Amino acid sequence: MVNLLLQILIFAYASVGIIATIGYIPTIKDLWFHKKMSANISSYIIWTFCSAITFLYALLIISDLLLEIVTGLNFACCAIILILSILLVYRK
């Protein structure tokens, strides 16, 4: 029974990581395709920094592949949005 609950939790955690990544897509589309500023740069500076630290902690300290993937996707999405936002501001 405990093993089943752990497997469900692992599946749920992986699913949340995928869903969270999908949640970044509308903002990335707005910035990339529509050139519409839809992200707060100050917030994404903080979120990118925090997600980078979390990803490095997962990668170097915890060494759990699923955690590394989820935190890596979060970091990548935050960094993409931050970079696209900064590029959009400086292109105007």
N, CA, C and O atoms as CSV, one atom per row, in Angstrom:
chain,resi,resn,atom,element,x,y,z
A,1,MET,N,N,0.817,-1.204,0.000
A,1,MET,CA,C,0.000,0.000,0.000
A,1,MET,C,C,0.859,1.265,0.000
A,1,MET,O,O,0.587,2.212,-0.739
A,2,VAL,N,N,1.895,1.268,0.836
A,2,VAL,CA,C,2.783,2.421,0.914
A,2,VAL,C,C,3.496,2.620,-0.423
A,2,VAL,O,O,3.653,3.749,-0.887
A,3,ASN,N,N,3.926,1.516,-1.039
A,3,ASN,CA,C,4.602,1.584,-2.329
A,3,ASN,C,C,3.687,2.193,-3.397
A,3,ASN,O,O,4.137,2.992,-4.218
A,4,LEU,N,N,2.420,1.821,-3.387
A,4,LEU,CA,C,1.455,2.371,-4.331
A,4,LEU,C,C,1.294,3.876,-4.121
A,4,LEU,O,O,1.252,4.634,-5.089
A,5,LEU,N,N,1.205,4.304,-2.884
A,5,LEU,CA,C,1.080,5.731,-2.586
A,5,LEU,C,C,2.319,6.503,-3.040
A,5,LEU,O,O,2.209,7.620,-3.545
A,6,LEU,N,N,3.494,5.906,-2.859
A,6,LEU,CA,C,4.721,6.554,-3.300
A,6,LEU,C,C,4.757,6.675,-4.830
A,6,LEU,O,O,5.184,7.698,-5.365
A,7,GLN,N,N,4.311,5.640,-5.518
A,7,GLN,CA,C,4.263,5.679,-6.982
A,7,GLN,C,C,3.280,6.746,-7.476
A,7,GLN,O,O,3.553,7.444,-8.452
A,8,ILE,N,N,2.157,6.865,-6.807
A,8,ILE,CA,C,1.178,7.899,-7.153
A,8,ILE,C,C,1.772,9.284,-6.929
A,8,ILE,O,O,1.575,10.183,-7.746
A,9,LEU,N,N,2.493,9.459,-5.833
A,9,LEU,CA,C,3.133,10.741,-5.539
A,9,LEU,C,C,4.198,11.075,-6.581
A,9,LEU,O,O,4.300,12.225,-7.007
A,10,ILE,N,N,4.984,10.099,-6.993
A,10,ILE,CA,C,5.999,10.315,-8.030
A,10,ILE,C,C,5.339,10.732,-9.339
A,10,ILE,O,O,5.792,11.668,-9.997
A,11,PHE,N,N,4.273,10.041,-9.712
A,11,PHE,CA,C,3.541,10.381,-10.939
A,11,PHE,C,C,2.943,11.787,-10.838
A,11,PHE,O,O,3.002,12.561,-11.793
A,12,ALA,N,N,2.371,12.108,-9.686
A,12,ALA,CA,C,1.763,13.430,-9.491
A,12,ALA,C,C,2.825,14.530,-9.572
A,12,ALA,O,O,2.582,15.582,-10.162
A,13,TYR,N,N,3.986,14.294,-8.988
A,13,TYR,CA,C,5.054,15.295,-9.027
A,13,TYR,C,C,5.531,15.522,-10.458
A,13,TYR,O,O,5.733,16.662,-10.875
A,14,ALA,N,N,5.710,14.447,-11.203
A,14,ALA,CA,C,6.113,14.579,-12.604
A,14,ALA,C,C,5.044,15.318,-13.401
A,14,ALA,O,O,5.364,16.148,-14.253
A,15,SER,N,N,3.783,15.022,-13.129
A,15,SER,CA,C,2.676,15.676,-13.833
A,15,SER,C,C,2.638,17.164,-13.531
A,15,SER,O,O,2.420,17.973,-14.433
A,16,VAL,N,N,2.844,17.529,-12.294
A,16,VAL,CA,C,2.848,18.941,-11.899
A,16,VAL,C,C,3.977,19.678,-12.618
A,16,VAL,O,O,3.798,20.818,-13.047
A,17,GLY,N,N,5.123,19.044,-12.752
A,17,GLY,CA,C,6.235,19.660,-13.475
A,17,GLY,C,C,5.896,19.916,-14.927
A,17,GLY,O,O,6.232,20.968,-15.471
A,18,ILE,N,N,5.235,18.964,-15.554
A,18,ILE,CA,C,4.835,19.123,-16.952
A,18,ILE,C,C,3.761,20.193,-17.079
A,18,ILE,O,O,3.828,21.035,-17.975
A,19,ILE,N,N,2.784,20.171,-16.204
A,19,ILE,CA,C,1.708,21.167,-16.240
A,19,ILE,C,C,2.262,22.571,-16.018
A,19,ILE,O,O,1.852,23.514,-16.694
A,20,ALA,N,N,3.180,22.712,-15.084
A,20,ALA,CA,C,3.781,24.026,-14.822
A,20,ALA,C,C,4.539,24.521,-16.050
A,20,ALA,O,O,4.479,25.706,-16.378
A,21,THR,N,N,5.247,23.629,-16.726
A,21,THR,CA,C,5.969,23.996,-17.941
A,21,THR,C,C,4.997,24.451,-19.024
A,21,THR,O,O,5.249,25.442,-19.709
A,22,ILE,N,N,3.901,23.740,-19.179
A,22,ILE,CA,C,2.873,24.132,-20.151
A,22,ILE,C,C,2.313,25.504,-19.808
A,22,ILE,O,O,1.952,26.270,-20.701
A,23,GLY,N,N,2.241,25.815,-18.521
A,23,GLY,CA,C,1.722,27.111,-18.085
A,23,GLY,C,C,2.576,28.288,-18.535
A,23,GLY,O,O,2.075,29.409,-18.616
A,24,TYR,N,N,3.842,28.062,-18.825
A,24,TYR,CA,C,4.714,29.139,-19.297
A,24,TYR,C,C,4.517,29.432,-20.788
A,24,TYR,O,O,4.883,30.512,-21.252
A,25,ILE,N,N,3.958,28.507,-21.527
A,25,ILE,CA,C,3.861,28.629,-22.985
A,25,ILE,C,C,3.115,29.889,-23.436
A,25,ILE,O,O,3.599,30.556,-24.350
A,26,PRO,N,N,1.969,30.256,-22.853
A,26,PRO,CA,C,1.305,31.485,-23.326
A,26,PRO,C,C,2.171,32.736,-23.206
A,26,PRO,O,O,2.148,33.592,-24.091
A,27,THR,N,N,2.922,32.849,-22.137
A,27,THR,CA,C,3.796,34.017,-21.959
A,27,THR,C,C,4.932,33.992,-22.977
A,27,THR,O,O,5.282,35.026,-23.546
A,28,ILE,N,N,5.502,32.822,-23.203
A,28,ILE,CA,C,6.574,32.691,-24.195
A,28,ILE,C,C,6.039,33.035,-25.588
A,28,ILE,O,O,6.707,33.726,-26.358
A,29,LYS,N,N,4.842,32.557,-25.909
A,29,LYS,CA,C,4.234,32.876,-27.207
A,29,LYS,C,C,3.995,34.375,-27.355
A,29,LYS,O,O,4.282,34.947,-28.406
A,30,ASP,N,N,3.472,35.013,-26.310
A,30,ASP,CA,C,3.249,36.463,-26.359
A,30,ASP,C,C,4.551,37.215,-26.639
A,30,ASP,O,O,4.580,38.140,-27.451
A,31,LEU,N,N,5.600,36.818,-25.974
A,31,LEU,CA,C,6.877,37.504,-26.122
A,31,LEU,C,C,7.553,37.195,-27.461
A,31,LEU,O,O,8.097,38.094,-28.103
A,32,TRP,N,N,7.519,35.947,-27.877
A,32,TRP,CA,C,8.246,35.510,-29.073
A,32,TRP,C,C,7.515,35.872,-30.364
A,32,TRP,O,O,8.102,36.466,-31.269
A,33,PHE,N,N,6.237,35.513,-30.446
A,33,PHE,CA,C,5.505,35.663,-31.695
A,33,PHE,C,C,4.782,37.006,-31.809
A,33,PHE,O,O,4.796,37.633,-32.869
A,34,HIS,N,N,4.164,37.438,-30.739
A,34,HIS,CA,C,3.333,38.638,-30.786
A,34,HIS,C,C,4.081,39.904,-30.354
A,34,HIS,O,O,3.559,41.012,-30.470
A,35,LYS,N,N,5.308,39.725,-29.854
A,35,LYS,CA,C,6.123,40.855,-29.369
A,35,LYS,C,C,5.339,41.700,-28.371
A,35,LYS,O,O,5.448,42.926,-28.345
A,36,LYS,N,N,4.553,41.019,-27.557
A,36,LYS,CA,C,3.703,41.665,-26.559
A,36,LYS,C,C,4.337,41.472,-25.177
A,36,LYS,O,O,4.579,40.344,-24.747
A,37,MET,N,N,4.596,42.565,-24.504
A,37,MET,CA,C,5.200,42.483,-23.183
A,37,MET,C,C,4.169,41.961,-22.190
A,37,MET,O,O,3.267,42.689,-21.775
A,38,SER,N,N,4.311,40.705,-21.819
A,38,SER,CA,C,3.337,40.094,-20.912
A,38,SER,C,C,4.009,39.517,-19.674
A,38,SER,O,O,3.414,38.708,-18.962
A,39,ALA,N,N,5.241,39.929,-19.416
A,39,ALA,CA,C,5.958,39.417,-18.256
A,39,ALA,C,C,6.597,40.580,-17.501
A,39,ALA,O,O,7.114,41.520,-18.105
A,40,ASN,N,N,6.552,40.502,-16.200
A,40,ASN,CA,C,7.182,41.503,-15.353
A,40,ASN,C,C,8.655,41.128,-15.196
A,40,ASN,O,O,8.977,40.099,-14.602
A,41,ILE,N,N,9.537,41.954,-15.721
A,41,ILE,CA,C,10.962,41.626,-15.709
A,41,ILE,C,C,11.494,41.485,-14.285
A,41,ILE,O,O,12.283,40.581,-14.010
A,42,SER,N,N,11.079,42.356,-13.385
A,42,SER,CA,C,11.560,42.267,-12.000
A,42,SER,C,C,11.188,40.925,-11.368
A,42,SER,O,O,12.000,40.301,-10.685
A,43,SER,N,N,9.970,40.500,-11.604
A,43,SER,CA,C,9.538,39.211,-11.056
A,43,SER,C,C,10.335,38.065,-11.665
A,43,SER,O,O,10.743,37.143,-10.958
A,44,TYR,N,N,10.557,38.124,-12.976
A,44,TYR,CA,C,11.285,37.029,-13.625
A,44,TYR,C,C,12.769,37.027,-13.296
A,44,TYR,O,O,13.405,35.976,-13.372
A,45,ILE,N,N,13.334,38.158,-12.938
A,45,ILE,CA,C,14.713,38.159,-12.435
A,45,ILE,C,C,14.775,37.354,-11.141
A,45,ILE,O,O,15.657,36.513,-10.963
A,46,ILE,N,N,13.839,37.617,-10.249
A,46,ILE,CA,C,13.795,36.898,-8.972
A,46,ILE,C,C,13.508,35.421,-9.203
A,46,ILE,O,O,14.201,34.564,-8.654
A,47,TRP,N,N,12.479,35.106,-10.022
A,47,TRP,CA,C,12.102,33.708,-10.253
A,47,TRP,C,C,13.200,32.924,-10.973
A,47,TRP,O,O,13.406,31.743,-10.694
A,48,THR,N,N,13.900,33.577,-11.895
A,48,THR,CA,C,14.988,32.896,-12.600
A,48,THR,C,C,16.138,32.604,-11.644
A,48,THR,O,O,16.700,31.509,-11.655
A,49,PHE,N,N,16.486,33.586,-10.819
A,49,PHE,CA,C,17.544,33.375,-9.837
A,49,PHE,C,C,17.179,32.248,-8.865
A,49,PHE,O,O,17.987,31.357,-8.607
A,50,CYS,N,N,15.964,32.296,-8.334
A,50,CYS,CA,C,15.528,31.269,-7.373
A,50,CYS,C,C,15.452,29.889,-8.022
A,50,CYS,O,O,15.846,28.892,-7.417
A,51,SER,N,N,14.951,29.835,-9.238
A,51,SER,CA,C,14.850,28.531,-9.899
A,51,SER,C,C,16.234,28.005,-10.289
A,51,SER,O,O,16.436,26.791,-10.333
A,52,ALA,N,N,17.188,28.898,-10.571
A,52,ALA,CA,C,18.558,28.459,-10.849
A,52,ALA,C,C,19.178,27.822,-9.606
A,52,ALA,O,O,19.814,26.772,-9.690
A,53,ILE,N,N,18.989,28.454,-8.474
A,53,ILE,CA,C,19.515,27.896,-7.216
A,53,ILE,C,C,18.854,26.552,-6.915
A,53,ILE,O,O,19.530,25.606,-6.511
A,54,THR,N,N,17.548,26.464,-7.107
A,54,THR,CA,C,16.834,25.211,-6.864
A,54,THR,C,C,17.331,24.117,-7.799
A,54,THR,O,O,17.541,22.981,-7.374
A,55,PHE,N,N,17.518,24.455,-9.071
A,55,PHE,CA,C,18.013,23.482,-10.045
A,55,PHE,C,C,19.419,23.015,-9.675
A,55,PHE,O,O,19.700,21.816,-9.705
A,56,LEU,N,N,20.294,23.938,-9.330
A,56,LEU,CA,C,21.653,23.554,-8.931
A,56,LEU,C,C,21.652,22.691,-7.674
A,56,LEU,O,O,22.439,21.751,-7.566
A,57,TYR,N,N,20.780,23.002,-6.731
A,57,TYR,CA,C,20.664,22.194,-5.517
A,57,TYR,C,C,20.206,20.779,-5.864
A,57,TYR,O,O,20.751,19.799,-5.356
A,58,ALA,N,N,19.207,20.681,-6.728
A,58,ALA,CA,C,18.723,19.364,-7.151
A,58,ALA,C,C,19.818,18.606,-7.893
A,58,ALA,O,O,19.981,17.399,-7.708
A,59,LEU,N,N,20.560,19.312,-8.725
A,59,LEU,CA,C,21.586,18.690,-9.553
A,59,LEU,C,C,22.807,18.249,-8.745
A,59,LEU,O,O,23.315,17.142,-8.923
A,60,LEU,N,N,23.268,19.124,-7.859
A,60,LEU,CA,C,24.532,18.879,-7.173
A,60,LEU,C,C,24.392,18.263,-5.786
A,60,LEU,O,O,25.307,17.576,-5.332
A,61,ILE,N,N,23.289,18.486,-5.108
A,61,ILE,CA,C,23.131,18.011,-3.737
A,61,ILE,C,C,22.209,16.795,-3.671
A,61,ILE,O,O,22.585,15.761,-3.118
A,62,ILE,N,N,21.015,16.911,-4.227
A,62,ILE,CA,C,20.015,15.848,-4.112
A,62,ILE,C,C,20.296,14.698,-5.076
A,62,ILE,O,O,20.165,13.530,-4.711
A,63,SER,N,N,20.680,15.028,-6.295
A,63,SER,CA,C,20.975,14.035,-7.338
A,63,SER,C,C,19.813,13.072,-7.577
A,63,SER,O,O,19.988,11.853,-7.576
A,64,ASP,N,N,18.625,13.642,-7.783
A,64,ASP,CA,C,17.435,12.856,-8.125
A,64,ASP,C,C,16.994,13.284,-9.523
A,64,ASP,O,O,16.697,14.457,-9.746
A,65,LEU,N,N,16.948,12.342,-10.461
A,65,LEU,CA,C,16.695,12.677,-11.857
A,65,LEU,C,C,15.362,13.386,-12.064
A,65,LEU,O,O,15.302,14.380,-12.788
A,66,LEU,N,N,14.300,12.898,-11.448
A,66,LEU,CA,C,12.991,13.524,-11.625
A,66,LEU,C,C,12.999,14.961,-11.108
A,66,LEU,O,O,12.474,15.858,-11.767
A,67,LEU,N,N,13.582,15.183,-9.949
A,67,LEU,CA,C,13.679,16.538,-9.399
A,67,LEU,C,C,14.537,17.428,-10.294
A,67,LEU,O,O,14.222,18.601,-10.490
A,68,GLU,N,N,15.609,16.877,-10.831
A,68,GLU,CA,C,16.469,17.639,-11.732
A,68,GLU,C,C,15.713,18.053,-12.993
A,68,GLU,O,O,15.861,19.182,-13.461
A,69,ILE,N,N,14.910,17.155,-13.540
A,69,ILE,CA,C,14.138,17.465,-14.745
A,69,ILE,C,C,13.112,18.553,-14.464
A,69,ILE,O,O,13.007,19.524,-15.214
A,70,VAL,N,N,12.358,18.389,-13.387
A,70,VAL,CA,C,11.300,19.358,-13.062
A,70,VAL,C,C,11.891,20.733,-12.762
A,70,VAL,O,O,11.407,21.738,-13.283
A,71,THR,N,N,12.919,20.787,-11.939
A,71,THR,CA,C,13.513,22.079,-11.606
A,71,THR,C,C,14.259,22.668,-12.806
A,71,THR,O,O,14.311,23.887,-12.972
A,72,GLY,N,N,14.832,21.804,-13.633
A,72,GLY,CA,C,15.508,22.276,-14.841
A,72,GLY,C,C,14.538,22.895,-15.833
A,72,GLY,O,O,14.832,23.932,-16.427
A,73,LEU,N,N,13.379,22.263,-16.017
A,73,LEU,CA,C,12.359,22.826,-16.901
A,73,LEU,C,C,11.868,24.171,-16.379
A,73,LEU,O,O,11.698,25.118,-17.148
A,74,ASN,N,N,11.644,24.250,-15.082
A,74,ASN,CA,C,11.196,25.512,-14.486
A,74,ASN,C,C,12.241,26.604,-14.699
A,74,ASN,O,O,11.904,27.721,-15.090
A,75,PHE,N,N,13.500,26.284,-14.443
A,75,PHE,CA,C,14.570,27.255,-14.646
A,75,PHE,C,C,14.665,27.679,-16.108
A,75,PHE,O,O,14.793,28.868,-16.403
A,76,ALA,N,N,14.603,26.718,-17.018
A,76,ALA,CA,C,14.708,27.029,-18.444
A,76,ALA,C,C,13.578,27.958,-18.891
A,76,ALA,O,O,13.812,28.925,-19.615
A,77,CYS,N,N,12.363,27.661,-18.458
A,77,CYS,CA,C,11.221,28.495,-18.845
A,77,CYS,C,C,11.340,29.907,-18.276
A,77,CYS,O,O,11.073,30.884,-18.976
A,78,CYS,N,N,11.734,30.017,-17.025
A,78,CYS,CA,C,11.916,31.349,-16.422
A,78,CYS,C,C,13.007,32.120,-17.156
A,78,CYS,O,O,12.850,33.309,-17.435
A,79,ALA,N,N,14.111,31.446,-17.469
A,79,ALA,CA,C,15.217,32.113,-18.158
A,79,ALA,C,C,14.808,32.540,-19.563
A,79,ALA,O,O,15.167,33.633,-20.000
A,80,ILE,N,N,14.066,31.702,-20.274
A,80,ILE,CA,C,13.597,32.054,-21.614
A,80,ILE,C,C,12.713,33.288,-21.563
A,80,ILE,O,O,12.877,34.209,-22.363
A,81,ILE,N,N,11.783,33.307,-20.629
A,81,ILE,CA,C,10.882,34.455,-20.501
A,81,ILE,C,C,11.660,35.710,-20.129
A,81,ILE,O,O,11.404,36.780,-20.681
A,82,LEU,N,N,12.596,35.595,-19.212
A,82,LEU,CA,C,13.406,36.753,-18.823
A,82,LEU,C,C,14.201,37.286,-20.011
A,82,LEU,O,O,14.214,38.492,-20.257
A,83,ILE,N,N,14.852,36.410,-20.738
A,83,ILE,CA,C,15.661,36.833,-21.890
A,83,ILE,C,C,14.780,37.473,-22.964
A,83,ILE,O,O,15.115,38.533,-23.492
A,84,LEU,N,N,13.668,36.839,-23.283
A,84,LEU,CA,C,12.765,37.403,-24.295
A,84,LEU,C,C,12.215,38.765,-23.863
A,84,LEU,O,O,12.073,39.669,-24.687
A,85,SER,N,N,11.910,38.908,-22.587
A,85,SER,CA,C,11.399,40.189,-22.079
A,85,SER,C,C,12.449,41.279,-22.192
A,85,SER,O,O,12.151,42.392,-22.627
A,86,ILE,N,N,13.666,40.965,-21.804
A,86,ILE,CA,C,14.748,41.959,-21.880
A,86,ILE,C,C,15.019,42.329,-23.338
A,86,ILE,O,O,15.197,43.504,-23.659
A,87,LEU,N,N,15.050,41.329,-24.217
A,87,LEU,CA,C,15.255,41.615,-25.645
A,87,LEU,C,C,14.157,42.493,-26.208
A,87,LEU,O,O,14.424,43.389,-27.010
A,88,LEU,N,N,12.926,42.244,-25.797
A,88,LEU,CA,C,11.791,43.034,-26.283
A,88,LEU,C,C,11.892,44.489,-25.825
A,88,LEU,O,O,11.588,45.408,-26.585
A,89,VAL,N,N,12.313,44.689,-24.597
A,89,VAL,CA,C,12.455,46.062,-24.069
A,89,VAL,C,C,13.553,46.807,-24.825
A,89,VAL,O,O,13.383,47.980,-25.156
A,90,TYR,N,N,14.670,46.147,-25.101
A,90,TYR,CA,C,15.789,46.824,-25.741
A,90,TYR,C,C,15.645,46.950,-27.248
A,90,TYR,O,O,16.396,47.705,-27.867
A,91,ARG,N,N,14.711,46.240,-27.857
A,91,ARG,CA,C,14.462,46.366,-29.290
A,91,ARG,C,C,13.583,47.562,-29.612
A,91,ARG,O,O,13.530,48.003,-30.760
A,92,LYS,N,N,12.900,48.087,-28.616
A,92,LYS,CA,C,12.002,49.221,-28.859
A,92,LYS,C,C,12.739,50.522,-28.890
A,92,LYS,O,O,12.127,51.573,-29.083
